[in-house]
Amino acid sequence: MFRFTRLLFCLLFGLMGITAVAAQSGDSGECAVSPLPSTALLTGQPEVTPEATPCLTDAGALDVNAYRSRIEAALMAGSYSNALGHFTQMQKVVIPVIPDAFGQMLAAYETQVSANPDDLIALIGQSFAQWWVSDYDAASATTGHLLELLPDNVYATLFRGSSRLYAGDFEGGEADIARALELAPNSADVHFIAADAYLYALGDIERAFEQAVAAYDLGLNTPRVNAILATAYMDQDNEAIATQFFADHIAGATSEYVDTEPLAAGTTITLAFVPGRTYRIPMEAEAGETLTLLAASEADGVDTLAVLLGPDGTPVTSNDDYTDLNAGIVQQVDAAGTYTLVIGTFEGAGTGEVVLSRE
C-alpha cells in the first residue's frame, strides 16, 4: 500500500519534479540520500533540489517483489545507477537461490501490462528488466510505447537509445542518446548510461570516456563507472590512473576479503568465488623479477579483475580480460619485497572456482 501511494504521488505531481529517492545501502536496511542529480520521470526534466524520501521496506533478501519495488522507485527518481545496483544485488544474492527470479519478474510485468497496456509504472519496470536481461528488441518496443505516452521522456528516450545500440540500430540509438543528453545535461545517471552504451554496445571508447568523466564529475562513483574509466585510461596508455580505477572498482564491489597463504613461484591456488568475495594473495619477489600471474576458470560468468600492489601497498599494475574473462598480470618489479595480488570479479558477481598460477 505504501509503495502504491508513493508511486501515485509521483504520477500526480510529476510536473512539480520528483525528489531523489533514498538509496538503500547493502542489506542493512539503512538508507542514504542519493547526492546525485536525477531526472523527473514524467516531466523529462532535471530536478533542482534532491530531498530525502522514506526507504521502501526491505521484505527480505530473497523477495523478488521487494527488489522490484526498489527498482521501480529508483527508476521513478531517475537514479538508474541505483536501479542497476539492485539488479546486480539480485544477481549476486537471489539468482543462486531462485534461478528464474528475473523470469518471474518479467512474467509479473507481462501480466500487469496485459491488464493495462498504458500502466506507466509497469512499462518502466518491464522495459528496464528487458534491458537488463539483454532483450533489447523488446526493451526498444516497450520504451517506444512509453514515448507515445510521454513524448521526450528522459528515461524512455535514454533506454530506447541504449537498447537500439545494443540491438545494432546505431543511427536510431545515437539519436536517442543525444536527445536524452539534451533533455538532462546535469544528470550523472544519464551520462553514465550513455557511457555504458557507447563503450559496451558501440565500442566507442572516446565518447564513453567523455560521458563517464561527466558522470564522475557530477558525483557518480560506482564500480561500473570506475570500470569504464579504467578501460578508457588503459586505452590511452595511462596505466597508473587505469590501475587506480580498477582498484576502486574492486573495492566498491567487495563485501568480503579473503587473505590467503603466500603464493610461491611455480605453484597454483584455487579461489572459490562467491558474489562480493575478493582475494588478497601475498607473494615474495626479488628486484628485477618478472611476476607472471594467470587466472583460469571454466565457470560461466566469473569475470576476474586483478590489481598488483607493491610492498608499500600502492597499486603497481592491473588487468582485466588477459585471456577471455580471465585476468592476468605480467610485470617486472623494481624492488624486492612482499607484493599482493588483489583479485575480484566484475561488479562482485559470479560464482565458481578460479585457478591462479604463478609461473
C-alpha positions in Angstrom: 0.0 0.0 0.0 2.8 2.4 0.9 4.5 1.7 -2.5 1.3 2.3 -4.4 0.7 5.6 -2.6 4.2 6.8 -3.2 4.2 6.0 -6.9 0.7 7.5 -7.3 2.1 10.7 -5.7 4.9 10.7 -8.3 2.3 10.3 -11.1 0.0 13.1 -9.9 2.7 15.6 -9.1 5.3 14.8 -11.8 5.1 18.3 -13.2 6.5 19.6 -10.0 9.5 17.3 -10.2 10.2 14.2 -8.2 12.6 14.3 -5.3 15.5 12.0 -5.2 14.8 8.6 -3.8 16.8 7.4 -0.9 19.2 4.6 -1.9 19.4 1.5 0.2 22.9 0.7 1.3 23.7 -3.0 1.1 21.4 -5.3 3.1 21.4 -3.4 6.3 18.1 -1.8 5.7 19.7 1.6 6.3 19.0 4.4 3.9 21.2 7.2 2.5 20.0 10.1 0.4 21.5 10.0 -3.1 23.6 13.1 -3.6 23.3 12.7 -7.4 21.2 14.8 -9.7 18.3 12.8 -11.1 15.5 13.4 -13.7 11.8 13.6 -13.0 10.4 10.7 -14.9 7.1 12.1 -16.0 8.2 15.6 -17.0 11.5 14.5 -18.6 13.2 17.5 -16.9 16.2 17.5 -14.5 15.4 18.1 -10.8 16.7 21.1 -8.9 16.7 20.1 -5.3 17.1 16.5 -4.2 15.4 15.7 -0.9 15.2 12.7 1.4 12.3 10.3 1.0 11.4 7.3 3.1 13.1 4.0 2.1 11.0 1.2 0.8 10.5 -1.7 3.3 13.0 -4.5 2.8 10.8 -7.5 2.7 13.7 -10.0 2.7 16.9 -10.6 0.9 15.2 -13.1 -1.5 11.9 -11.3 -2.0 11.7 -10.6 -5.7 8.8 -8.2 -5.2 10.9 -6.2 -2.7 13.6 -5.8 -5.3 11.1 -4.8 -7.9 9.7 -2.1 -5.6 13.1 -0.6 -5.0 14.0 -0.8 -8.7 10.8 1.0 -9.7 11.3 3.7 -7.1 14.9 4.3 -8.3 13.7 4.5 -11.9 11.0 6.9 -11.0 13.6 9.2 -9.4 15.9 8.9 -12.4 18.5 7.1 -10.3 19.4 4.5 -13.0 22.6 3.6 -11.2 20.7 2.6 -8.1 18.3 0.5 -10.2 21.3 -1.2 -11.7 22.7 -1.8 -8.3 19.5 -3.5 -7.2 19.6 -5.8 -10.2 23.2 -6.5 -9.5 22.4 -7.4 -5.9 19.7 -9.7 -7.2 22.2 -11.4 -9.5 24.5 -11.9 -6.5 22.0 -12.9 -3.8 18.8 -14.1 -5.4 19.7 -15.9 -8.6 21.9 -18.5 -6.9 18.8 -19.5 -4.9 16.0 -18.6 -7.3 17.5 -19.1 -10.8 14.3 -17.9 -12.5 13.9 -14.7 -10.5 14.3 -12.4 -13.5 11.9 -14.6 -15.4 9.4 -14.3 -12.6 9.7 -10.5 -12.6 9.2 -10.3 -16.3 6.2 -12.6 -16.2 4.6 -10.4 -13.5 5.2 -7.3 -15.6 3.7 -9.1 -18.7 0.5 -9.9 -16.7 0.3 -6.3 -15.4 0.8 -4.7 -18.9 -1.6 -7.2 -20.5 -4.3 -6.0 -18.0 -3.4 -2.3 -18.7 -1.2 -1.6 -21.7 -0.8 2.0 -20.5 0.3 1.3 -17.0 3.3 3.6 -16.7 5.0 2.0 -13.7 4.7 -1.5 -15.2 6.1 -0.3 -18.6 9.0 1.4 -16.9 9.9 -1.6 -14.8 9.3 -4.0 -17.7 11.4 -2.1 -20.1 14.3 -1.9 -17.6 14.1 -5.6 -16.8 14.1 -6.4 -20.6 17.1 -4.2 -21.0 18.9 -5.9 -18.1 18.4 -9.4 -19.5 19.6 -8.2 -22.9 16.2 -8.5 -24.7 16.9 -5.3 -26.5 14.3 -5.6 -29.2 11.6 -6.0 -26.5 13.1 -3.1 -24.5 13.1 -0.9 -27.6 9.5 -1.7 -28.2 8.4 -1.0 -24.6 10.3 2.3 -24.3 8.9 3.2 -27.7 5.3 2.8 -26.3 6.3 4.8 -23.3 7.4 7.6 -25.6 4.0 7.5 -27.2 2.5 8.2 -23.8 5.2 10.5 -22.6 7.0 12.3 -25.5 10.5 13.4 -24.8 10.6 11.4 -21.5 14.2 11.2 -20.4 14.1 7.6 -19.2 12.3 6.2 -22.2 14.5 8.2 -24.7 17.7 7.1 -23.0 17.0 3.4 -22.7 15.4 3.2 -26.1 18.7 4.6 -27.3 20.8 2.2 -25.3 18.6 -0.7 -26.4 18.8 0.3 -30.1 22.6 0.5 -29.9 22.9 -3.0 -28.4 20.4 -4.3 -31.0 22.5 -2.8 -33.8 20.3 0.2 -34.7 23.2 2.6 -34.4 21.6 5.6 -36.1 18.4 5.4 -34.0 20.3 4.7 -30.9 22.8 7.5 -31.2 19.9 9.9 -31.9 18.0 8.9 -28.8 21.0 9.1 -26.5 21.9 12.5 -27.9 18.4 13.7 -27.2 18.4 12.3 -23.7 21.7 14.2 -23.0 20.0 17.4 -24.3 17.0 16.8 -22.0 19.0 16.1 -18.9 22.5 17.6 -19.3 23.1 17.7 -15.5 22.1 14.1 -14.7 25.0 12.0 -13.7 22.9 8.9 -14.3 22.1 9.9 -17.9 25.8 10.4 -18.7 26.6 7.1 -17.1 24.1 5.1 -19.2 25.3 6.9 -22.3 28.9 5.9 -21.4 27.8 2.3 -20.8 26.1 2.2 -24.2 28.9 3.9 -26.1 31.5 1.5 -24.7 29.8 -1.8 -24.5 27.4 -1.5 -27.4 29.2 0.8 -29.8 32.8 0.2 -28.9 33.4 4.0 -28.9 35.9 4.4 -26.1 36.5 8.1 -26.7 32.8 9.0 -26.3 32.4 6.6 -23.5 35.2 8.3 -21.7 33.7 11.7 -22.2 30.4 10.7 -20.7 31.9 8.7 -17.9 34.1 11.6 -16.9 30.9 13.8 -16.9 29.1 11.3 -14.6 32.1 11.0 -12.3 32.4 14.8 -12.1 28.7 15.1 -11.2 29.4 12.7 -8.2 28.6 9.3 -9.6 31.3 6.9 -8.3 30.1 3.3 -8.8 32.0 0.2 -9.8 30.7 0.3 -13.3 31.7 3.9 -13.8 35.1 3.0 -12.5 35.3 0.1 -14.9 34.5 2.3 -17.9 37.1 4.9 -16.8 39.7 2.2 -16.2 39.1 0.8 -19.7 39.4 4.2 -21.3 42.6 5.2 -19.4 44.1 1.8 -20.3 43.3 2.5 -24.0 45.1 5.9 -23.6 48.1 4.1 -22.2 47.7 5.8 -18.8 48.2 2.7 -16.8 48.7 4.4 -13.4 45.2 6.1 -13.5 43.6 3.0 -15.1 45.0 0.8 -12.3 43.6 3.1 -9.6 40.1 3.0 -11.2 40.4 -0.8 -11.4 41.3 -0.9 -7.7 38.4 1.4 -6.9 36.1 -0.9 -8.9 37.2 -4.0 -7.0 36.9 -2.2 -3.6 33.4 -0.9 -4.4 32.2 -4.3 -5.4 33.7 -6.2 -2.4 31.8 -7.2 0.7 34.3 -9.9 1.9 38.1 -10.0 1.7 39.8 -13.4 2.0 43.6 -13.4 2.8 45.5 -16.4 1.6 48.8 -18.0 2.3 51.8 -16.7 0.2 51.9 -17.9 -3.4 55.3 -19.3 -4.3 56.8 -19.4 -7.8 55.7 -22.4 -9.8 52.6 -23.1 -7.7 48.9 -22.6 -8.0 46.0 -21.7 -5.7 42.3 -22.4 -6.2 40.0 -19.5 -5.4 36.3 -20.2 -4.6 34.5 -17.0 -5.7 31.0 -16.2 -4.5 29.3 -12.8 -5.0 31.2 -10.0 -3.3 34.3 -12.0 -2.4 37.8 -10.7 -3.2 41.1 -12.5 -2.5 44.3 -10.9 -1.3 47.3 -13.1 -2.2 50.8 -12.2 -0.9 54.0 -13.3 -2.7 57.7 -12.6 -2.3 59.6 -11.2 -5.2 63.2 -10.2 -5.9 64.2 -6.9 -7.5 64.0 -7.3 -11.3 61.9 -10.4 -11.2 59.0 -10.8 -13.6 55.8 -11.8 -11.9 53.5 -13.8 -14.2 50.2 -14.4 -12.5 47.4 -16.0 -14.6 43.8 -16.8 -13.7 41.9 -19.6 -15.4 38.3 -20.6 -14.9 35.7 -22.7 -16.7 32.9 -21.3 -14.6 30.4 -19.2 -16.6 30.1 -15.6 -15.5 33.2 -15.4 -13.4 34.9 -12.3 -14.9 38.1 -11.6 -12.9 40.0 -8.4 -12.4 43.3 -8.1 -10.8 45.4 -5.4 -9.2 49.0 -5.9 -8.1 50.1 -3.9 -5.0 53.7 -3.1 -4.2 55.4 -3.7 -0.9 54.2 -0.3 0.3 50.6 -1.1 -0.7 50.4 1.2 -3.7 49.0 -0.1 -7.0 51.6 -1.2 -9.5 49.6 -2.6 -12.4 46.3 -4.1 -13.2 44.5 -6.3 -15.7 41.0 -7.2 -16.9 40.4 -10.0 -19.5 44.0 -11.1 -20.2 42.5 -14.2 -21.8 38.8 -14.2 -22.4 37.3 -13.2 -19.0 40.4 -14.2 -17.0 42.7 -11.6 -15.5 46.4 -11.9 -15.8 49.5 -9.9 -14.7 52.9 -10.0 -16.3 55.0 -7.4 -14.5 58.7 -6.9 -13.8 59.1 -5.4 -10.3 61.7 -2.9 -9.3 62.1 -3.7 -5.7 62.4 -6.8 -3.5 59.6 -7.4 -1.0 56.1 -8.7 -0.4 53.7 -8.0 -3.3 49.9 -8.6 -3.0 47.6 -9.6 -5.8 44.1 -8.3 -5.2 41.7 -10.3 -7.4 38.0 -9.9 -7.6 35.2 -10.2 -10.1 33.4 -7.6 -12.3 30.9 -5.8 -10.1 31.5 -8.6 -7.5 29.3 -11.0 -9.4 29.9 -14.6 -10.3 30.2 -17.9 -8.5 32.8 -20.6 -9.3 36.4 -21.7 -8.9 39.3 -19.8 -10.4 42.8 -21.4 -10.5 45.5 -18.8 -10.2 49.0 -19.8 -11.2 52.4 -18.2 -10.6 55.0 -19.1 -13.1 
